[in-house]
Amino acid sequence: MTKQELEAFAKEAAKGLKSQQDLLDFSQMLTKITVEAALNAELDDNLL
C-alpha cells in the first residue's frame, strides 16, 4: 500500500469516527487485523 493509498483510506475511515471512543475502537481493530495478517503471512511462509 502506498502512502497516498493509506492517506485516502485514513480520510475515508475518519468520516465514521464521531468520538474519541470511536477512534480508540478503530485503532484497536486496525492493530488487531494488522497483527493477525502479519502472523498469518509468517505462518504461511514457514509452512511452504
N, C-alpha and C positions, 0 to 999 in steps of 0.2 A: 504494500500500500504506500503510495507516495504521500508526501506532506500535504499536497493540495487535496488529495482524496480524504485524508484524515481530517483536515480542516473542514471540508464540506460535510463529512459525517458528524463532526462535533457540532457544527452550526445547526444541522437538522435535528440532532438529538436534543440540543439545548432548547428547542422550541417547546418541548414537552415538559420541561423542568420548571415547576412553579414555586418550589420551596427549597430550603436548604436540605430538608429530609429527602426530597426527590433527587437532589444532586448526590447525596450520600448513598442512597439506594442504587442509583445508576452507576456510580463509581464502583461500588462493591460488586454489582452484577457484571460490569465490564471486566474487572480484575479477575473474577472467578472464571468467566468464559475464556479470557486470555490465558490464564494459567492452565486450565484444563486442555485447551488446544495445544499449548506448548508441550505439556506432559504426554498427550496422546501422540503428537508428532515424534517425540523422543522414543516412546514405546514402539511405534511403528518402525522407526529406523533400526531399533535393536532387534526386532523380530524378523527383519528382512535379511 
